[in-house]
Amino acid sequence: MSEDTAQEYEGRTLLELVQNGHDAIGEAAPGRIAVLAASQGDDSILYVANEGAVFAEENFRAITELALSSKAAGEGIGNKGLGFRSVLQLTDWPEIYSKSSPDSQVFDG
């Protein structure tokens, strides 16, 4: 089912990641979203970063279990827990880096 869902979102990966970043920033504070595409040898790498909320264990569960978004309907752009699955069109091993607290200056979460 996860693969079928990922195919429904084919070609939308970058949009979905930017939308997730927008949702993480929220309305309360200004923030930035950065996108960097790079290559390393024969591999291509896509980084999408934002200055939004810390990515917690609850968020991890929400993107790994189908339709278990931590966002309520009407809260942000996505709320079905499906958009992140479009990343599976690009890689079998996505990596997520986060701060452990908003005050941290490094990805230590």
C-alpha positions in Angstrom: 0.0 0.0 0.0 2.9 2.4 0.8 4.4 1.9 -2.7 1.0 2.6 -4.3 0.6 5.7 -2.3 4.1 6.8 -3.2 3.3 6.3 -6.9 0.2 8.5 -6.6 2.5 11.3 -5.4 5.1 10.7 -8.2 6.7 13.8 -9.4 5.6 15.8 -6.3 8.5 15.0 -4.0 10.0 18.4 -3.9 6.6 20.1 -3.5 5.6 17.8 -0.7 8.9 18.4 1.2 8.6 22.2 0.8 4.9 21.9 2.0 6.0 19.9 5.0 8.6 22.5 5.8 6.0 25.2 5.5 3.8 23.3 7.9 6.7 22.8 10.4 7.4 26.5 10.4 3.8 27.3 11.2 2.1 30.7 11.3 3.6 31.8 14.6 7.2 32.5 13.6 8.9 33.5 10.4 11.3 30.9 9.0 13.2 29.8 6.0 13.1 26.7 3.8 16.3 25.8 1.9 16.6 23.3 -1.0 19.9 22.0 -2.3 20.5 19.5 -5.0 24.0 18.1 -5.2 25.9 15.2 -6.6 28.5 13.0 -4.9 30.2 10.6 -7.4 27.4 8.7 -9.2 24.8 9.6 -6.5 22.5 12.6 -6.5 21.5 14.1 -3.1 18.5 16.3 -2.4 18.4 18.3 0.9 15.3 20.1 2.1 15.7 22.0 5.3 13.5 24.3 7.3 13.6 26.4 10.5 10.5 24.9 11.8 9.6 22.8 14.8 11.8 20.0 16.1 11.2 16.7 14.3 10.1 14.4 17.3 9.4 10.7 17.7 5.7 11.5 17.1 6.5 13.0 13.7 8.6 10.0 12.8 5.7 7.6 13.6 3.3 9.9 11.6 5.4 9.6 8.4 6.1 5.8 8.7 2.6 4.6 9.5 0.0 5.2 6.7 -2.5 8.0 7.3 -1.2 8.8 10.9 -0.3 12.4 10.5 0.3 14.4 13.6 -1.5 17.4 12.0 -5.2 17.9 12.4 -7.4 18.5 9.4 -7.1 22.1 8.4 -3.8 22.5 10.3 -1.2 23.2 7.6 -1.2 22.0 4.1 -1.0 18.2 4.6 -2.7 16.1 7.2 -3.1 12.6 5.8 0.5 11.4 6.4 0.9 10.6 2.7 3.0 13.3 1.1 6.3 12.3 2.6 5.9 8.8 1.0 6.7 10.5 -2.3 10.3 10.5 -1.2 10.2 6.7 -1.7 10.2 7.4 -5.4 13.7 8.9 -5.0 15.3 6.6 -2.4 14.7 3.6 -0.3 16.6 5.2 2.6 15.5 8.8 3.4 17.3 10.4 6.2 15.9 13.0 8.6 18.0 15.4 10.6 16.6 17.6 13.3 17.5 19.7 16.3 16.8 18.2 19.7 15.5 21.6 20.9 14.7 24.9 19.1 17.7 26.5 20.8 20.2 24.0 19.4 22.6 25.2 16.8 23.3 21.8 15.3 21.3 18.8 14.1 21.5 16.8 17.3 18.0 15.2 17.4 
